[in-house]
Amino acid sequence: MPNRGFRLVNITEADLEEIIAIRVLLAVPAARSLAEAGSDDIVGRVLNADGVQAVTDGSVTETGEATTKSEAIVRLRELAEATVAATEAGEPAEFYTQDRRFHEALLEHGLGGRAAAISLRLRDQSRLYRRQDQIGTIAVESARELPRIVDLIESGDSAKAADLVTANLYFFKRVPATADG
């Protein structure tokens, strides 16, 4: 039947490279901005793309209220630990959920809600690149990088935080290509 449903288009290696490159352009400045901020500095704004208060994890934030770096670190650490726990428990769906929330929070606190929304749309496209059975221990490695990213941001090491964020975004590239992929 025409005009019914939707079709998933395969993501190519070139598509994935482009998606990751754009995400790096957003995530690296976000990580640097957070790392360079003082612990009591106001960082990011949790707004949706329309500039309206955002709903994150089911709770509504106060109208566009910004948070301090210290508050952002607490949130990022919670999400990083939840991501690690999900991978170690062998729960791939929960890994993807928590990993997505971590990257959303990183972008929201580092650059704002619009940057987070753009990056998440791209991230969701990149998930179509590999099947879950091809991921294996790569997810555990990727998840374990998140607490280290938080530590680097908290300590103010913007260069190392940017490098590790970049490596983490190339998560999907760590999985070897297959004949059908």
C-alpha positions in Angstrom: 0.0 0.0 0.0 1.5 3.3 -1.0 2.2 6.0 1.6 1.8 3.6 4.6 4.3 3.0 7.3 8.0 3.9 7.0 11.2 2.4 5.7 14.5 2.1 7.5 17.3 3.1 5.3 20.6 1.4 5.9 23.4 3.7 7.2 26.6 3.3 5.3 30.1 3.6 6.6 30.3 7.1 5.0 27.0 8.1 6.5 28.3 7.0 9.9 31.5 8.9 9.5 29.6 12.1 8.7 27.2 11.7 11.6 30.0 11.2 14.1 32.0 14.1 12.7 29.0 16.4 13.3 28.4 15.0 16.7 32.1 15.6 17.6 31.7 19.2 16.4 29.0 19.6 19.1 30.2 17.4 21.9 33.8 18.6 22.1 33.0 22.2 22.7 30.3 21.1 25.2 32.9 19.0 27.1 35.5 21.8 26.9 33.0 24.4 28.1 32.1 22.3 31.1 35.7 21.4 32.0 36.7 25.1 31.8 33.9 26.3 34.0 34.3 26.9 37.7 32.4 24.6 40.0 29.8 27.3 40.9 29.6 28.7 37.4 26.2 28.5 35.6 26.4 26.0 32.7 24.0 25.3 29.9 20.3 25.6 29.8 17.9 22.7 29.8 15.5 23.9 27.1 13.9 22.1 24.2 14.4 23.2 20.6 11.5 25.7 21.0 13.1 27.4 23.9 10.5 26.0 26.3 11.3 24.1 29.5 12.5 20.6 28.9 11.2 17.3 30.2 14.1 15.0 31.1 13.6 11.6 32.7 10.0 12.4 33.4 10.6 15.5 35.6 10.0 19.0 34.4 12.8 21.4 35.0 12.0 24.9 36.1 11.5 27.2 33.2 14.9 27.2 31.5 16.7 27.3 34.8 20.5 26.8 34.4 22.5 24.6 36.7 26.0 25.0 38.1 28.9 22.9 37.0 28.8 21.0 40.3 25.1 20.1 39.7 25.9 19.1 36.1 28.8 16.8 37.3 26.4 15.1 39.8 23.9 14.4 37.0 26.5 13.3 34.5 28.1 10.9 37.1 24.7 9.4 37.9 24.1 8.7 34.2 27.6 7.4 33.6 27.3 5.0 36.5 23.8 3.9 35.3 25.3 3.2 31.8 28.1 1.1 33.2 25.6 -0.8 35.4 23.4 -1.6 32.4 26.3 -3.0 30.3 27.6 -5.0 33.2 24.1 -6.5 33.7 23.9 -7.4 30.1 21.0 -5.1 29.4 21.6 -3.6 25.9 18.3 -1.6 25.8 19.1 0.0 29.1 22.7 0.7 28.0 21.4 2.6 25.0 18.9 4.5 27.1 21.4 5.6 29.7 24.1 6.3 27.2 21.6 8.5 25.3 20.7 10.3 28.5 24.4 10.9 29.3 25.1 12.4 26.0 21.9 14.5 26.2 23.0 15.9 29.6 26.5 16.5 28.4 25.3 18.6 25.5 22.5 20.4 27.5 24.9 21.4 30.2 27.8 22.2 27.9 26.0 24.0 25.0 22.2 23.9 25.6 19.1 22.1 24.6 19.2 22.8 20.9 22.7 21.3 20.6 21.5 18.3 22.5 18.5 17.8 20.3 20.6 18.0 17.1 23.1 15.6 18.4 20.5 13.1 19.6 18.8 13.0 16.3 22.1 12.1 14.7 22.9 9.6 17.4 19.6 7.8 16.8 20.4 7.5 13.1 23.8 6.0 13.9 22.2 3.2 16.0 20.9 1.7 12.7 24.5 1.0 11.6 25.2 -2.2 13.6 23.1 -5.1 14.9 23.2 -5.7 18.7 24.9 -9.0 18.3 27.8 -7.3 16.7 28.4 -4.9 19.7 29.6 -7.4 22.4 32.1 -6.0 24.8 32.5 -2.8 22.9 29.5 -1.4 24.8 31.1 -2.2 28.1 34.3 -0.4 27.0 32.3 2.6 25.8 30.2 2.8 29.0 33.4 2.6 31.2 34.7 5.7 29.4 31.8 7.8 30.6 32.9 8.1 34.3 36.4 9.0 33.1 34.9 11.7 30.9 33.1 13.1 34.0 36.3 12.9 36.1 38.2 14.9 33.4 35.5 17.5 33.2 35.3 17.8 36.9 39.1 18.2 37.2 39.1 20.9 34.5 41.2 18.9 32.0 39.4 20.1 28.8 41.9 18.7 26.3 41.7 15.1 27.7 38.0 15.4 28.2 37.6 16.5 24.5 39.9 13.6 23.3 37.9 11.0 25.3 34.5 12.4 24.2 35.7 12.1 20.6 36.9 8.5 21.1 33.6 7.6 22.8 31.6 9.0 20.0 33.4 6.6 17.6 31.9 3.7 19.6 30.1 2.3 16.5 33.3 2.5 14.5 35.0 0.0 16.9 32.8 -2.8 15.7 34.4 -4.5 12.7 32.5 -4.2 9.4 30.8 -7.4 8.1 30.2 -8.5 4.5 26.5 -7.4 4.8 27.3 -4.1 6.6 
